[in-house]
Amino acid sequence: LKLQFLYLIAEGGYIPAHTPPLHTMPGAAAGFAAGVVAGAAGVYCAWRRGARRPARAAAQRHGGVVRLKRDMYDQYTQLHDKVWEGTLKCMHGANIRNFVVYHHEETSLLFYHFEYIGTDFARDMAALGSDPQNKLWWSYCEPCHEPFDPYFKANPPPSQGGTGAWWAPLTLLCSCGGWPTAWSDALYDPDFVPKNPHGKTSTPDAPPPVHNRPE
């Protein structure tokens, strides 16, 4: 084994003719040289893998805010401690990934964030809004909210065809990079800690008590 590989990298392809074979070097020097060669080989291989991997653009990020009615915390967490599987599949089919909701207890505000990986946001959101399973889900979530948009003072909510901004859109002011380029296909986060104070969850067949659908 010779040091040609190291010189090839360090000198931009030039391999000096006088490169000594490792077996002619003193023991310590040979060991050091072998380590350098191995390290350089690893760096080179990693660089080659990176050079072959095409750069991927960041997903579209979306955020919104709505107020949570304080007396509806129980129902909201009952719904969201285990979101209905059909709803999650509907969101996944609409190219939504990593949908999360944060609660600020002092102001009772809810903030959502998700990443969109599709190519036609308007079409996917329209499909989401017309899905019967998703509209049923919304009909139990909407009574928990107080939207900021005055449109809803005189118009129906999204589950009943309303077109206003139920969640007020947020403006992204900072992104520190390192964006994800792949997402899990798992519907449920194994690390999520349920928040309902009574340990309750719901299903479409056993929903929480309050909805806003016309009787």
C-alpha positions in Angstrom: 0.0 0.0 0.0 1.4 3.4 -0.9 0.4 7.0 -0.2 -0.7 7.7 -3.7 -4.3 8.0 -2.7 -3.5 10.7 -0.1 -1.4 12.6 -2.6 -4.2 12.3 -5.2 -6.6 14.1 -2.9 -4.2 16.6 -1.4 -2.5 17.6 -4.7 -5.7 17.7 -6.9 -4.8 14.5 -8.8 -1.0 14.8 -8.8 0.8 11.6 -7.6 4.5 12.2 -7.0 6.8 9.5 -8.4 8.8 9.4 -5.1 5.8 8.4 -2.9 7.3 5.8 -0.5 5.7 2.4 0.1 4.5 2.0 3.6 6.6 -1.2 4.2 9.8 0.9 3.7 8.8 3.4 6.5 9.8 3.1 10.2 7.0 1.5 12.3 5.6 4.7 13.8 5.7 6.6 10.6 4.0 3.8 8.7 1.2 3.6 11.3 0.7 7.4 11.2 0.7 7.3 7.4 -1.8 4.5 7.3 -4.1 6.4 9.6 -3.9 9.5 7.5 -4.7 7.5 4.4 -7.7 5.8 6.0 -9.0 9.2 7.3 -8.5 10.8 3.9 -10.3 7.9 2.2 -13.3 8.4 4.5 -13.5 12.1 3.9 -13.2 11.5 0.2 -16.0 8.9 0.1 -18.2 11.2 2.2 -17.5 14.1 -0.2 -18.3 11.9 -3.2 -21.6 10.8 -1.7 -22.5 14.4 -1.0 -21.5 15.4 -4.5 -23.8 12.8 -6.0 -26.8 13.7 -3.8 -28.9 16.4 -5.4 -29.9 19.3 -3.1 -33.6 19.4 -2.1 -35.5 22.5 -1.6 -37.1 23.2 1.8 -40.8 22.2 2.2 -43.3 25.1 2.4 -43.9 26.0 6.0 -47.3 27.2 7.2 -48.4 28.5 10.6 -51.6 29.8 12.1 -53.2 30.9 15.4 -56.6 30.7 17.0 -57.9 31.2 20.6 -58.9 28.1 22.6 -62.0 28.5 24.7 -60.8 27.8 28.2 -63.9 25.7 29.1 -63.2 23.5 26.0 -59.7 22.4 26.9 -61.0 19.0 27.9 -62.7 18.4 24.6 -59.8 19.7 22.5 -57.3 17.5 24.2 -59.7 14.6 24.1 -59.7 15.0 20.3 -56.0 15.6 19.9 -54.5 13.1 22.3 -55.2 10.6 19.5 -56.3 12.3 16.3 -58.7 10.1 14.3 -56.8 7.9 11.9 -59.0 8.9 8.9 -58.2 12.5 9.6 -54.5 11.8 9.7 -54.7 9.8 6.4 -56.6 12.7 4.8 -53.9 15.2 5.9 -51.1 12.9 4.6 -52.9 12.5 1.3 -53.0 16.3 1.0 -49.2 16.4 1.3 -49.1 17.8 4.9 -46.3 16.6 7.0 -45.3 17.3 10.7 -48.5 19.0 11.7 -48.2 20.2 15.3 -50.2 22.4 17.6 -48.8 24.4 20.5 -50.9 25.8 23.4 -49.9 28.9 25.3 -51.8 28.5 28.6 -51.5 32.1 29.8 -53.2 33.6 26.7 -55.1 30.4 25.7 -53.8 30.7 22.2 -53.2 27.7 19.9 -50.5 27.8 17.3 -50.1 25.3 14.5 -47.2 24.6 12.2 -47.0 22.1 9.3 -44.8 21.4 6.3 -46.2 21.1 2.8 -44.4 18.9 0.3 -46.8 19.0 -2.7 -46.9 21.1 -5.8 -50.4 22.5 -5.8 -51.3 23.8 -2.3 -54.7 25.3 -3.3 -55.8 22.0 -4.9 -54.7 19.9 -1.9 -56.3 22.2 0.6 -59.6 22.2 -1.4 -59.5 18.4 -1.3 -58.9 18.5 2.4 -61.8 20.9 3.0 -64.3 18.7 1.0 -63.4 15.4 2.6 -66.4 14.1 4.7 -64.2 12.6 7.4 -62.2 15.8 7.8 -65.3 17.9 7.9 -66.7 15.7 10.6 -63.5 16.2 12.6 -63.6 20.0 12.2 -67.2 20.0 13.5 -65.9 18.9 16.9 -62.8 21.1 16.8 -64.5 24.3 15.8 -66.7 24.7 19.0 -63.4 24.7 20.9 -62.1 27.8 19.0 -62.6 31.6 18.9 -61.3 32.7 15.5 -60.0 36.2 15.0 -61.5 36.7 11.6 -64.7 38.8 11.9 -66.0 37.0 8.8 -67.2 34.2 11.1 -69.4 36.5 13.2 -72.0 36.2 10.4 -70.9 33.3 8.3 -70.6 29.5 8.8 -67.4 27.7 9.9 -65.2 25.8 7.5 -67.0 22.5 8.3 -70.2 24.0 6.9 -68.7 25.7 3.9 -67.3 28.9 5.4 -64.3 30.3 3.5 -62.7 32.7 5.9 -59.4 32.2 7.8 -60.4 30.2 10.8 -56.8 30.0 11.9 -55.2 33.5 11.4 -52.2 33.0 9.2 -48.7 33.6 10.7 -45.8 35.2 8.8 -42.5 33.3 8.9 -39.8 35.7 10.1 -36.9 33.3 10.6 -35.7 29.9 9.4 -32.3 28.7 10.6 -31.8 26.1 7.9 -31.2 22.4 8.3 -34.6 21.7 6.9 -35.9 18.1 6.7 -35.9 16.3 3.4 -37.7 13.2 4.5 -40.6 12.4 6.8 -41.8 9.3 8.5 -44.9 7.6 7.1 -46.1 6.8 10.7 -49.4 8.4 11.6 -48.8 8.7 15.3 -45.7 10.1 17.1 -44.5 7.4 19.6 -43.0 10.2 21.8 -46.2 12.3 22.1 -47.4 12.7 25.7 -51.2 12.9 26.0 -52.6 16.0 27.7 -56.2 15.3 28.5 -56.6 15.6 32.3 -58.9 12.6 32.5 -57.0 10.4 30.0 -59.9 10.5 27.5 -59.6 10.1 23.7 -62.2 9.9 21.0 -63.1 8.1 17.7 -65.6 8.9 15.0 -67.9 6.3 16.6 -67.3 7.7 20.1 -66.8 11.4 19.7 -66.7 14.1 22.4 -70.1 15.7 23.3 -70.0 19.1 21.6 -70.3 19.7 17.8 -71.6 22.5 15.6 -73.4 20.6 12.9 -77.0 21.5 12.2 -79.4 19.0 13.8 
